[in-house]
Amino acid sequence: MKAAVFLEKGRPLQIMDVPEPKLNPGEILLRVKASGLCHGDIHLIFGEWENDITVKTPVILGHEIVGEVVEGGNKFKRGDQVLVYSSIGCGRCKYCRRGDRQFCESVRVIGVHTDGGFAEYVKVPSEEYLFKVSGNYISAAPLADAGITAYNATKGIGEGDRVLVIGVGSVALLAIQLLKLKNAEVTVIGRNLIRLSKAESLGADEVLAMKKKDPPFSPVAGKKFDYVLDFVGNDQTLEDAPWLLSREGELRIIGEYGGHLQIPEQLIVLRGLRMRGILYGNMDDMVEVIKLFEAGKLKTLSVPYKLEEINEAINDLLEERIVGRAVILP
């Protein structure tokens, strides 16, 4: 089969012919229909997570997978279109028992620790990690990570809550839609004018452009928010975001841009602030985003690329030329 293989840190992915996956008992074989390109894939390619995640090469990346059942399992029939939940847990620890397998201490992620979706076929350890989904498969693929991450990032936020969204990447654009479904008051701040325009078209109440010559976050000076959702996560956003929270406000960090969080203890205590890191989402979140997608309430803004164009897609993502989610088609 054809695949885009990660061979070495910092090198373009190589389009190669590799053997099709061989199934062990209980495993499911899928024909990959589409696989989203996550910024996490970029971090892995450039070795930016080496201290946290061990990746043994060669490996096929791609963890946002929608595919067609080919072989194995009992719950699904051949030809069913399914999404893959890629965080494979031990099934025994407290995180797995409560459904948060992404926090399992021995988690194995399809497309990171084992071969993923940037290929014609992929195998999944068990059918419990598969979720049937209807509709356009190109649009469905980002639900498997971007969708459930955005859903997790917006949990507990309700009508009238004042929310600042920092960043206008694909996950942020999904979160904006979810927030407006909850009737939250949404302000979006970012640098990419085209993406900001898209945020406005998706229902953001206020869209503010950060200019390089201006002091950071000057467009929101003097404003306070019940929630700040940081989809960037660099030193600057993490330094400034806590100061934008109202009393008992909550900072949710979703972006993984390598920043460091340093907050005066008095600010946290005297204002009763809360901090929360958002890692992915769980299986229940997958069920909910599929419902919203199939009801036409959630647009993933997918931008398709052929497998042979995957390095072009990576460059377009790095250069911020994509509005939405790049999706790779084998």
C-alpha positions as CSV (number, residue, x, y, z in Angstrom):
1,M,0.0,0.0,0.0
2,K,1.0,3.6,-0.4
3,A,1.9,5.7,2.7
4,A,3.5,8.9,3.8
5,V,6.2,7.7,6.2
6,F,8.0,9.7,8.9
7,L,11.6,8.5,8.7
8,E,13.7,11.2,10.4
9,K,13.1,14.4,12.4
10,G,13.0,17.5,10.3
11,R,12.8,15.7,7.0
12,P,9.8,15.7,4.6
13,L,7.5,12.7,4.8
14,Q,8.4,10.1,2.2
15,I,5.7,8.6,-0.1
16,M,6.5,4.9,-0.1
17,D,5.1,1.5,-0.8
18,V,4.8,-0.5,2.5
19,P,3.1,-3.8,3.5
20,E,-0.6,-3.7,4.3
21,P,-1.3,-4.1,8.1
22,K,-1.6,-7.7,9.3
23,L,-4.4,-8.3,11.8
24,N,-4.1,-10.0,15.2
25,P,-7.1,-11.4,16.9
26,G,-9.7,-8.7,17.8
27,E,-8.2,-6.0,15.5
28,I,-10.1,-4.2,12.7
29,L,-8.7,-3.3,9.3
30,L,-9.9,0.0,7.7
31,R,-9.5,1.4,4.3
32,V,-8.6,4.9,5.0
33,K,-10.9,7.4,3.3
34,A,-9.4,10.6,4.8
35,S,-7.1,11.6,7.6
36,G,-6.8,15.1,9.1
37,L,-3.4,16.9,9.4
38,C,-3.1,18.1,13.0
39,H,-0.5,20.6,14.2
40,G,0.5,17.8,16.6
41,D,1.8,16.0,13.5
42,I,4.0,19.0,12.7
43,H,5.4,19.1,16.3
44,L,6.3,15.4,16.0
45,I,8.0,15.9,12.6
46,F,10.2,18.6,13.9
47,G,11.0,16.9,17.2
48,E,9.3,19.6,19.3
49,W,7.8,17.1,21.7
50,E,10.9,14.9,22.2
51,N,10.9,15.4,26.0
52,D,7.3,14.3,26.3
53,I,6.5,11.8,23.6
54,T,8.8,9.1,22.3
55,V,8.3,8.3,18.6
56,K,10.1,5.4,17.0
57,T,10.7,5.8,13.3
58,P,9.8,4.7,10.7
59,V,6.2,5.3,11.5
60,I,3.1,6.4,9.6
61,L,1.6,9.5,11.3
62,G,-2.1,10.6,11.1
63,H,-4.5,10.2,14.0
64,E,-7.6,11.9,12.7
65,I,-9.0,9.0,10.7
66,V,-12.2,8.2,8.9
67,G,-12.3,4.9,7.2
68,E,-14.3,2.0,5.8
69,V,-14.4,-1.3,7.6
70,V,-12.7,-4.0,5.6
71,E,-12.2,-6.9,8.0
72,G,-12.6,-7.9,11.6
73,G,-15.0,-7.2,14.5
74,N,-18.7,-8.0,15.0
75,K,-20.3,-4.6,15.8
76,F,-19.7,-3.2,12.3
77,K,-20.3,-4.6,8.8
78,R,-17.9,-4.4,5.9
79,G,-18.2,-1.0,4.2
80,D,-19.4,0.9,7.3
81,Q,-17.9,4.4,7.5
82,V,-16.3,5.0,10.9
83,L,-14.3,7.5,12.9
84,V,-11.3,6.3,14.9
85,Y,-10.8,7.3,18.5
86,S,-7.0,7.1,18.5
87,S,-6.0,7.1,22.2
88,I,-5.7,3.4,23.1
89,G,-5.7,3.0,26.8
90,C,-5.0,0.0,29.1
91,G,-8.7,-0.2,30.0
92,R,-7.9,-0.8,33.7
93,C,-6.6,2.5,35.2
94,K,-8.8,5.1,36.8
95,Y,-8.6,7.3,33.7
96,C,-9.7,4.5,31.3
97,R,-12.5,3.4,33.7
98,R,-14.0,6.9,33.7
99,G,-13.7,7.2,29.9
100,D,-10.7,9.5,29.7
101,R,-8.3,7.2,27.9
102,Q,-6.2,10.1,26.6
103,F,-4.8,10.4,30.2
104,C,-3.9,6.7,30.6
105,E,-0.3,6.4,31.8
106,S,0.4,3.7,29.2
107,V,-1.6,5.3,26.3
108,R,-0.7,4.2,22.8
109,V,-1.8,6.7,20.1
110,I,-2.6,5.5,16.6
111,G,-0.6,7.6,14.3
112,V,2.1,8.3,17.0
113,H,3.1,5.1,18.7
114,T,1.7,2.8,16.0
115,D,1.0,3.4,12.2
116,G,-1.8,5.8,11.5
117,G,-3.9,7.2,8.8
118,F,-1.5,8.8,6.2
119,A,-1.8,5.5,4.3
120,E,-4.3,3.5,2.3
121,Y,-5.1,1.1,5.2
122,V,-4.8,1.2,9.0
123,K,-5.5,-1.3,11.7
124,V,-7.4,-0.5,15.0
125,P,-6.9,-2.7,18.1
126,S,-10.6,-3.1,18.9
127,E,-13.9,-2.1,17.5
128,E,-14.7,-0.2,20.7
129,Y,-12.5,2.6,19.3
130,L,-14.7,3.0,16.2
131,F,-17.7,5.3,15.8
132,K,-20.1,5.1,12.9
133,V,-20.5,8.4,11.1
134,S,-22.5,9.4,8.1
135,G,-22.0,12.3,5.7
136,N,-19.0,13.6,3.7
137,Y,-15.9,11.7,4.8
138,I,-13.6,14.6,4.1
139,S,-15.6,16.8,6.4
140,A,-15.9,14.1,9.0
141,A,-12.2,13.3,9.5
142,P,-11.3,16.4,11.7
143,L,-14.0,15.4,14.2
144,A,-11.7,12.7,15.5
145,D,-9.3,15.2,17.1
146,A,-10.1,18.8,16.3
147,G,-13.8,18.2,16.9
148,I,-13.5,16.5,20.2
149,T,-10.8,18.8,21.5
150,A,-13.0,21.9,20.7
151,Y,-16.0,20.2,22.4
152,N,-13.9,19.4,25.5
153,A,-12.6,23.0,25.5
154,T,-16.1,24.5,25.6
155,K,-17.7,22.2,28.2
156,G,-19.5,23.9,31.1
157,I,-19.6,27.3,29.3
158,G,-23.2,28.6,29.0
159,E,-25.5,31.3,27.8
160,G,-24.2,34.8,28.4
161,D,-20.7,33.8,29.5
162,R,-18.1,36.1,28.2
163,V,-15.4,34.1,26.3
164,L,-12.2,35.2,24.8
165,V,-10.8,32.9,22.1
166,I,-7.1,33.4,21.4
167,G,-6.1,32.2,18.0
168,V,-7.9,31.3,14.8
169,G,-6.7,27.9,13.9
170,S,-8.9,25.0,12.9
171,V,-9.7,23.9,16.5
172,A,-10.5,27.5,17.5
173,L,-12.9,27.9,14.6
174,L,-14.7,24.7,15.7
175,A,-14.9,26.0,19.3
176,I,-16.4,29.3,18.1
177,Q,-19.3,27.4,16.5
178,L,-19.8,25.3,19.7
179,L,-19.8,28.4,21.9
180,K,-22.4,30.2,19.7
181,L,-24.6,27.1,20.0
182,K,-24.4,27.7,23.7
183,N,-25.3,31.4,23.2
184,A,-22.0,32.5,24.8
185,E,-20.7,36.0,24.1
186,V,-17.6,35.3,22.0
187,T,-14.6,37.6,21.3
188,V,-11.9,36.4,19.1
189,I,-8.4,37.8,18.8
190,G,-5.7,36.8,16.3
191,R,-3.3,38.0,13.6
192,N,-4.5,36.2,10.5
193,L,-7.0,38.5,8.9
194,I,-8.5,35.9,6.6
195,R,-9.1,33.5,9.5
196,L,-10.5,36.3,11.6
197,S,-13.0,37.0,8.8
198,K,-14.0,33.3,8.9
199,A,-14.4,33.5,12.7
200,E,-16.8,36.4,12.2
201,S,-18.8,34.5,9.6
202,L,-19.1,31.7,12.0
203,G,-20.9,34.0,14.5
204,A,-18.2,35.5,16.7
205,D,-19.6,38.6,18.4
206,E,-16.4,40.6,18.2
207,V,-13.3,40.0,16.1
208,L,-10.1,41.8,17.0
209,A,-6.8,41.9,15.1
210,M,-3.5,41.9,16.9
211,K,-0.9,44.0,15.0
212,K,2.8,43.4,15.4
213,K,3.6,47.0,16.1
214,D,1.0,47.3,18.9
215,P,1.5,46.0,22.5
216,P,0.2,42.4,22.8
217,F,-3.5,42.2,23.6
218,S,-4.0,45.9,23.4
219,P,-7.3,45.4,21.5
220,V,-8.8,43.9,24.6
221,A,-7.2,46.2,27.1
222,G,-9.6,46.9,30.0
223,K,-11.9,44.0,29.2
224,K,-12.5,41.0,31.5
225,F,-13.8,37.6,30.5
226,D,-15.4,34.6,32.3
227,Y,-13.3,32.2,30.2
228,V,-10.2,32.6,28.2
229,L,-9.5,29.8,25.7
230,D,-5.9,29.9,24.6
231,F,-5.5,28.0,21.3
232,V,-1.9,29.3,20.9
233,G,-0.1,28.5,24.1
234,N,3.1,30.5,23.6
235,D,5.0,32.6,26.2
236,Q,3.1,35.8,25.3
237,T,-0.4,34.4,25.4
238,L,0.2,32.5,28.6
239,E,1.7,35.6,30.2
240,D,-1.2,37.9,29.4
241,A,-4.2,35.6,29.4
242,P,-4.7,35.3,33.2
243,W,-4.9,39.1,33.5
244,L,-7.9,39.1,31.2
245,L,-10.0,36.9,33.5
246,S,-12.8,38.3,35.7
247,R,-13.1,37.1,39.3
248,E,-13.5,33.3,39.4
249,G,-12.6,33.2,35.7
250,E,-11.1,30.2,34.1
251,L,-8.1,29.9,31.7
252,R,-8.3,26.9,29.4
253,I,-5.0,26.1,27.6
254,I,-5.5,24.1,24.4
255,G,-2.6,25.3,22.2
256,E,0.8,23.6,22.5
257,Y,3.2,26.1,21.2
258,G,5.8,25.5,23.9
259,G,5.0,28.5,26.2
260,H,5.6,28.7,29.9
261,L,2.9,29.7,32.4
262,Q,4.0,32.1,35.2
263,I,1.3,33.6,37.3
264,P,1.6,35.6,40.5
265,E,0.2,33.6,43.3
266,Q,-1.8,36.6,44.6
267,L,-3.6,36.9,41.2
268,I,-4.8,33.4,41.4
269,V,-5.9,33.5,45.1
270,L,-7.3,37.0,45.4
271,R,-9.3,36.6,42.2
272,G,-10.2,33.0,42.6
273,L,-8.9,32.0,39.2
274,R,-8.9,28.5,37.7
275,M,-6.6,26.9,35.2
276,R,-7.3,23.9,33.1
277,G,-5.3,22.1,30.4
278,I,-7.3,20.6,27.5
279,L,-6.0,17.3,26.1
280,Y,-8.0,15.9,23.3
281,G,-11.5,14.7,24.3
282,N,-13.0,11.4,25.4
283,M,-15.3,8.9,23.7
284,D,-18.4,10.5,25.0
285,D,-17.2,13.7,23.4
286,M,-16.9,11.8,20.1
287,V,-20.5,10.7,20.3
288,E,-21.7,14.3,20.8
289,V,-19.7,15.9,18.0
290,I,-20.9,13.3,15.6
291,K,-24.5,14.1,16.5
292,L,-23.8,17.9,15.9
293,F,-22.0,17.2,12.6
294,E,-24.7,14.9,11.3
295,A,-27.4,17.5,12.3
296,G,-25.5,20.1,10.2
297,K,-24.6,22.2,13.2
298,L,-20.8,21.9,13.0
299,K,-18.6,22.7,10.0
300,T,-15.1,21.3,10.1
301,L,-13.9,23.6,7.2
302,S,-11.9,20.7,5.6
303,V,-9.4,21.5,2.9
304,P,-8.5,18.3,0.9
305,Y,-5.0,17.3,-0.3
306,K,-3.9,14.1,-2.0
307,L,-1.5,11.9,-0.1
308,E,1.2,12.8,-2.6
309,E,0.7,16.5,-1.6
310,I,1.1,16.0,2.1
311,N,4.4,17.9,2.4
312,E,2.7,20.8,0.5
313,A,-0.1,20.6,3.1
314,I,2.4,20.8,5.9
315,N,4.0,23.9,4.4
316,D,0.7,25.5,3.8
317,L,-0.2,24.8,7.5
318,L,3.1,26.3,8.7
319,E,2.6,29.4,6.5
320,E,-1.0,29.8,7.8
321,R,-2.4,29.5,4.3
322,I,-5.1,27.1,5.3
323,V,-8.4,28.3,6.8
324,G,-9.7,25.3,8.5
325,R,-8.3,21.7,8.6
326,A,-6.1,20.1,6.0
327,V,-7.3,16.6,5.2
328,I,-5.2,14.0,3.5
329,L,-6.8,11.7,0.9
330,P,-4.9,8.4,0.2
